[in-house]
Amino acid sequence: MLQALASAHAAATHVRHLKILSLSDQCTVYAKEYADFDLKPRQECLTLISFSEIAMFERALQTALPLAIAALTSLNSLTIFTCGHDPRWAVNVLINFAVSHTRLEKFSHFTSAEQADLRPFITRAVMNLRKLSLSYWIDRHSPLVPILVQIIGKNPALSCLELDNGANDKSNESFNTLLSGISDDVSLPLSRLVLGSFDVTVDDRLMDHFRSLTELRLGEATSFVINDRKHIPDIWTALQVNSIYLKSISIPSSHVSFQLMEYLNSYCGLEELELQHFSRPIQNHTASQYEIELAETLFSSVIPKHSGSLNTLMIFSHLECPWQFSVTRSTVLAQCHSLIKLGVCMERGSSERRTRRKMTYCGAEITVPIPGPAMNTHNVVRDMESLVRMAESLPSLEGLWISMEAITLESMGLDGSHPEEVEYINDLPDHYAALRYGLEKVTPGEREHPLKIFVGAQVYVAQDDAWIRRFNGLSRGRDVSYSDSAAISWGF
């Protein structure tokens, strides 16, 4: 394709949107390309080629890439996915040529390798950006901060800002600093904001930039600092006071509060809600009364309030209880007739028995308490059957994601210091077996869009009045720093 564009093919002048998934024959771009819940087929493979072929590929790329990009005279949007195998010079070539196009309005770079040099956005005076998306490492020590201050300050039409960044512990950059280059008489028309790891001060100036905000996605490490002079306790109250009503919210557990519930109950029209409760060891955290009441408020009032508009609802928790799906909550979810994507966690249940086993350790015989399988199989099968029947009744639903905490040494309260413990865990039933059994009790019906059910790394698709299981690869791209139990819970 690059050779065709480089040879001044007529189609080149009509290309407005360019997405580059790889600049190397050795790279898989799966993780970032499928970063959200989606219904796309999975294709992930690593192409292995010889060193001579790599050199030949790079020489061809060095010739064709600059000519091909230069031919895209109508380029409006550029999205690049890169990893460690991609040559950095190629990314710089893309950026240098892209910023020379006066029509460039959208730029995205998702990388697991080195960050690109964004200074050409300043030297070429790019001033028409409407979307800027970066998955970079940005903290208070990052040399990228002053560059971003200038880029954001020179693009007053910026409506989509996605900074899915990482940062060293306790070194978050202030998001307000990134906005400091904007003229006092200008407010960004932000409609979509993604923040990975930032400290955000809630004040009147920030709210000016949030007037048009409809989508907010926050990372675990993003925190809000409140301006006490206004006596506004948190971000959700600030949004409510300023009559800013979001249509899409994706947040971790640290931002879930009664202020959020009050905010969501103050208006109608929410379309997407994702509660990202990251997995934690079960034995170290039990549900408090506060969390129980939060979950009850969500299911009893918030979801019914927005049942007519919700098209995406994802509720996951490090504790299945009290956030889990149940037969009694099926009625609430069944009211959401516009749902296209639904994600729930199933309750594994508490340990049904505890035993004590004698073990030999360092030549001495000791007695160790062993918990039983933390799974109420009967309830899981019952709830799974109820969930699938409810999902089948939702006319627009296309994807159902199901999560259950893995049975691991950590979640069972064991430290793995004795080989017998590992052997014991290995003898426990597959924690998804009951889910599959419950699924088999429901015959899929005729639907305009066949329902896909994602369970861990598997996907079940209706075919010939039965559920056909297929391996689906990773079902959600997430930070690799999460625990193994989190990876299983999220469907990695």
N, C-alpha and C positions, 0 to 999 in steps of 0.2 A: 504494500500500500504506500509506504514512504517513497518508494521509487517512482510510483505513478504520480504522486503529488510533486515530487522533485522535478519531474519532467514536464512541468507546467500543464498537467492534465486539467481539462476544463472544469472538472468538478471541484477543484481546489478553491476556486473563487466563491463557491457557494457554501463552504463549510463555516458554520458559525459556532458550533460546540465541539470541542475536542477533549476526549477522555483517554488518557494513556495509562494502561494498567501495568505495564512493565517496560523497562528499557534494557532488559537483560534476558537472555535465553535460559537463565538459571533461576529465575525468580517466580515465586507464587505470590499473588497479591490478594489472596483470599481474605485474610483477616480484616483488612480495612474496607475492602469492597463490600463485604457483608457485615458491616458494623452494627446494623440495626436488625430488629426482628423483620424478616422478609419472607417472601414466598418463592424466592428464586431457586432454580435447580442448582445443586452444588457441583462445582467442577474445580477440583484442586489437585494439581500435579506439579511435580518438580522435574523439569527437563534437565537431564544430565548430558552434557556434551563435552567433547575433548577440548584441550587447551588451544589446539590449532583452530578449531571451529570458533572458539570464543574470540580469538584474535581476528579471524576473518569477519565475524559478526561486528566487532567494534569498528573495524576499518570501513565496512559498508555503512554502519550507522553514522560515522563521522562525516561521510560524504553526503548521505541522503537526508539526514535529519535537518541541518540548517537550510537546505534548499526547500525541503517540504514545508517547514514552518514558515519560511519567507513567502511561500506561495499562498498561504491562508490569509488573504487580504481582508476577509470579512469576519475574522475570528472575534467572537464575542465572549466566549467562555472557555477556560482551560482548567482541566482537572488532571492532576498527576498523582499516581501512586508509586512510591519507590521503596526499596529496601537496600540492604547492604551490598547486594550484587550489582546494583545499578551504578553506572559511571556518573560521578558527580558533574563532570563537564557537560554531560548531556542535559542534566537538569538546568544548569546555568544557561545553556544554549536556548532551551525552551523559554526560560524566563526573559532573557534578553530580547528575543524576537517577539515574545508575547507583548511586552510592555511597549514595543514600538508601534503596536496596532492601536490607533486612537479609539477604536470601538470596544476595547477590552473592558468588560463590566464585571466579570466573575472570575475569581482565581481561587483554586483549591490545591493544597499540597498535603498529602497524607504520607508520612514516612516513618519507618522504623530505623532509619539510618541517620546520616548527617543532615542537618537542616540546610536549606538552600540560602544563597545570598540574595536577600530581598532589596538590597540598596538600589538596583535599577528602577524600582518603583518610585524612588525619590529623585534620582538623577534624570529620569525620563519624564518626571512630573506627571505621573498617572493620577488623574483626578476624576475619573468616571466610574470607579468601582462601586458596585452595588452589593457585591458578595465577596467576603474574604474568609477563607476556611483554612486553618492550619492545625496540624497535630504535631506540635513542636514541644521542646523542653523550654519553658519560660518561667523563670523565677526572678527574684530581685537582683540576682547577680548576672542575669543574662544580658549579653551585648545586643540582643535582639530588641530589648525594650525601647531604647531611644529610636530605633528604626521604625518600630510599630507606632510609636507616638506620632511620628511624622506622616506615616502612610495614612493612618486613621484621620489625622488632622487635615490632610489634603483631600479627603474624599467625603464631602458632606452629604452625599446621597447614599451612603452605606446603610443598607437596610438589613443585611444578613451578616452577622459576625460570629464565626465559629472558631473558638480557641480551645480545642480539646487538648490542653497541655498537661504536662507533668511538671512537678517541682520538687526540689529537695524538702525534706521535713522541716517545717516551721520557717520556710523561706519563700512563702507565696509573694508574688508581686501584687501590688494594688491595681485592681482593674481600673479604678478612677485615674491612676497615673497614665494609663494608655489613652484615656480620653482627654488628657490635659492639653493636647495640641489643637483642640477644636476651638474656634473663635467663640467668645462669650455670647455672641448674638446668633449662634448656630446650634441647633439641636439635631442629633442624628435621628433619622426616621426608622429606628430599629424595629423590625418586626420579628426577627428570629435571633436569639442569643444563646450560644453554647459556651459554658465556662467550665474548664476542667479543674484547675487549681489556682484560685485567686482569692485575695481578700477584697471584699467589696464594701465600701462605705455607703450606706443608704442616706442620701440627702436630696435636697430639692433639685440640684443640678442633675443628679443621676435620673431622677424621675422625669425630668425634661426629655432625656434621651429615650425613656421608656414609654412615652405617650402612645406610640403606635405598636407596642410590643404585644405579640400574640403567641409566641412560642418561646419557652424557657427550658433549657436543659442544663442541669448542674451536676458537677462531679462530686465525689465524696469529700475532696479536700477544699472545696470552695466554702468560704465562710463570710458571713455578713456582719458588719459593724454598724451600729445604729447611731444616728445623730440624736443625742438625748434632748436637745433643745426643743424638738418637735414632739417629744413624749410618744413616739411611735416605737413599739417594742420589737418589731421584726419586719422582714421584707414583705410578708403576706399582708400584714396590716397596712403597710405603706402602699401596696398595690391597691388594696381595697379603698383606702382613703382618697387615692388619686383616681379612682374609677377606671383602673386599668385591669381589664378582664381577659385573662389568657385563654386561648383555645387549646394549647398543647403544653403539658407539663411533664417533665421527666426528671425525677429527683431521687437521691439516696435517702436512707432512713434518717440521717442526721437533720434533714430539713422537713421531716414529717412531724406535725404538731397540731394542737387544737386550733392554733391561729390559722394554719392551712385549711383545716376543716371548716372553720368559720368563713374564711375567704371563699372557698368553693361553694358554700351554701348561700353566698350573697348574690349569686347570679346564675344564669342558665347559659348553655351553649358550649360547654367544654367538650372538645372532640377527642383529645388524646390524653391519657393519664398513665404514666409509668411510675410505679414505686419500686425503686431498686434497693431492696433490702439485701445487702450483701451477706453471704453466708458466714456464720461464726460457729464455733464448737458448741454443741447443744448443752453439754454439762456445765458450761460456764455462764449461761445466760438463761434465765427463766422469764416468762412473760410477767411483766408488772401489771398492776391494775390500770396504770396509765396507758400502757400499750393495748390492753384488752379493750378499754373504753375508746381508744383511737380507732381500732379496727371496727368496733361496733358502730361508731359514728359514720365511718366510711360506707359500710354496707347498708346501714339503716336509713341514712339521709342523703349523703353525697351522691352515691351512684343513682338512686332514684331521681334525684334532682336533675341529673344530666342524662337520664336514660334515653331521651329522644335524640340526643346529638352525639353521644359517644360512638366513635368508630374504632378506637383502639383502647384497650384496657389491659394493663399488665400489673399484676399484684404478686410480688414475690417477697419472701421474708427469710431471715436467718432462722427464725422460729416458724414452722408451719402454723402452729397454733399461736396466736389467735387470728392470723390472717388467712388461714387456709380455706379452700372451697369446702362446702358441706352441702348436704341435701337441703337443709333449711335455707341456705343462701342461693340455691338454684333459682328460686322464684324471683329474687332480686335481679340476678343477671339475665334472666329470661325476658325482663322488661326492656333490655337494650337491643331493640330490633335493628339498629343501624350498625352493630358491631361487625367489623371486618376481621379484626385481630383480637384474640383474647388469650391472656396468659394467667395461669393460676398455680398455686402450690397446693399439693395434696398432703394431708397430715400423715406422717409416718407413725405417730402415736408414741406413747411412753413405753418403757420397757415392761414387758408382761411378767417377767420373773427375774430373780437374781439368785445365783447359786454361788457356792464357794468350792474352789478346786485346789487340791494339793499339788504343788509344783516343787521341783528341785532347782535351787538357785545357789550357785557357788558351793555345791556340795551339801547344802542344808535344805531340809524340807520345810516349805512355808505354805501358808494358806492364803489364797488370793481371792477376793470377791470378784465375781464375773457377772455382769449384767446380761440379761436375756436379750433376744432380738427386739430392738426398739421398733416394732412394726405391728400394728393391729391389722392383720391381713383382711379380715372380714370387712372392717370398715372401709379400707382402701378400695376393695372390689365394689362395695356398695356405692361409695362416693364416685368412683370412676364411671360406673354405669349411669348414675344420675347426671354426671357432668356431660358425658357424650350425648345422652338423650336431649339434654338442654341445648347443647351446641348444635345438634341436628335441627332443632326447632328455630334457630336464628337464621332467617332467610339470606342474609348478606355475609355471614361468617365464612371466611376462607381459610383461616389458620387458627389452630388451638395449640398453645404451648403449655406443657405440663411439667412441673418441677417437683422433685422430692429430695430432701436431704439424703446424702449417701450414708450408708452404714460403714463407718471407718473406725479405726482404733481411737482416733481423737473424739469422734462424736459419741463413742461408747464409754468414754471415761478411762481408757486404757492408754498406757504410755509406750507400749511396744517393747518393753524391756525383757519380756519373756517370750521365747519362740512359741510357747503354747497359746499365747494370746493371739498371735497372727494366725495360727492354725484354726483357732476358734472362730475368728472373724471370717476366714475363708469358707467355713462351713455354713455360714448364715445364708438365707435365701437372697436371691437377686432383689434389690430394693425396688426394681421396676416390674418384677414378675406379676405382682398383684394388679398393677395398672393394666398390664396387657390382658390379664384374665378378665378384668372388668370390661375392657374394650370389646372383647370377643362376645360379650353378652348383648351387644347392640348391633343390629343389622343396619347398615347405612342406607339412607333413602335417596331418591332421585333429587338432584340439586342442579341449579344452573352452573354454580361453581363448586366442584367437588371439594369437600372439606379435607384439609390436610391436618393431621395431628402430630405434633412434634413432641417426642418423649426422649429426652437425652439426645443421643446421636442418631436416633431412629426417626423415621417419618412414616406414618401410616396413611395410606390413601385408599379411598373407596374404589373397589373394582369388583364387578360381578357379584354384587350384594355381599361383599366381605371386605375386611380391612387387610390390605396387602402391606407388609412391612418392608421398608427399603432403608438401606444405610444412607444417611443424608449428610454425613460429614458434620462439621461444626455448625450449630444452629444459632450461635450468637457470638460475634467478635467482641472480646473483652480484654482488659489489661491482664497480661500474663502474670502479674504480681499477686493476683488473688490466690487463695488457697485452693488445694485440690478439691475440697468439698464444695467450694464456691463454683468451681469449674463444672462439676457434675450437676450442681443445683441449677446453674444457668444453662445447661445443655451443651457444654463444651465437648 
